[in-house]
Amino acid sequence: MPMAALLASLIGAAATMTASFMNLRMAWKKELLAARANQKSATKKSARGPLMPLLTLLLAAAVGGFALSYYLGSKGRANNAALEVELRTKLEQLSVSAQRLEKLSLDGADAIARQVREEERRKHGMEGVAAMVMLEKCVAVGADGQAACHESSARPVRLCTEIPADSSVTAIDLFARSEGDARPWSESRVAAGSDFGEGRFAAHPSERLISDTARQVCQELLHWNSDHATNGRMVVRYAPAS
């Protein structure tokens, strides 16, 4: 109960009690004056009479006050219990929400990390993995003492590189240029199976699984040029598995 309402109730109760007491006192005096006018002596019963309603009123006020106090107290306790239950429920809901938020945050972080790794793998696959080799010029000499450098006698050299086992090859770029050639590799592209000047890459690559996570991609290169050495390069581009 608000303090202002409680004070108002107390003031009203005090005013009522005061007014009732004054009315009873005036009634008692009138009874005494009437008894004297009739030349009757005031008996103890008549003198006690006005006190009984006052005592009854006081007793009723005490009982009513106690009942009101108990009612207000029990109502306050009930309100406190209800408030405690509500607060406990809110705290449990907040705890569950915090756990869900933490789980979502962790899952979100894991998802972002996986996405970053997938993007890195995809970018790496698009850029490709390279293998290079440098072949010295042919110096073979036949039985007659003459140079015997030709395609049929050239020994193939294998360029190999590794890619993820679950990925798929999207392109194989082949390059060849003479030793000392300063042109960029992009201008030295050659086609598989085509002669690029006393040298040739095989028409088809070969693949083999070397572990549970890696696969090897190879391309053979023949070189029989007796004038200069040759640099060969292979770039394998791939797409990671989804």
Stockholm file with secondary structure:
# STOCKHOLM 1.0

chainA/1-242         MPMAALLASLIGAAATMTASFMNLRMAWKKELLAARANQKSATKKSARGPLMPLLTLLLAAAVGGFALSYYLGSKGRANNAALEVELRTKLEQLSVSAQRLEKLSLDGADAIARQVREEERRKHGMEGVAAMVMLEKCVAVGADGQAACHESSARPVRLCTEIPADSSVTAIDLFARSEGDARPWSESRVAAGSDFGEGRFAAHPSERLISDTARQVCQELLHWNSDHATNGRMVVRYAPAS
#=GR chainA/1-242 SS CCHHHHHHHHHHHHHHHHHHHHHHHHHHHHHHHHHHHTTCCCCHHHHHTTHHHHHHHHHHHHHHHHHHHHHHHHHHHHHHHHHHHHHHHHHHHHHHHHHHHHHHHHHHHHHHHHHHHHHHHHHHHHHCEEEEEEECCCCCBCTTSSBCCCGGGCCCEEEEEEEETTCEEEEEEEEEEETTCCSCGGGCEECTTCBSSSEEECSSCEEEECSSSEEEEEEEEEECCSSSCEEEEEEEEEECCC
#=GC SS_cons         CCHHHHHHHHHHHHHHHHHHHHHHHHHHHHHHHHHHHTTCCCCHHHHHTTHHHHHHHHHHHHHHHHHHHHHHHHHHHHHHHHHHHHHHHHHHHHHHHHHHHHHHHHHHHHHHHHHHHHHHHHHHHHHCEEEEEEECCCCCBCTTSSBCCCGGGCCCEEEEEEEETTCEEEEEEEEEEETTCCSCGGGCEECTTCBSSSEEECSSCEEEECSSSEEEEEEEEEECCSSSCEEEEEEEEEECCC
//
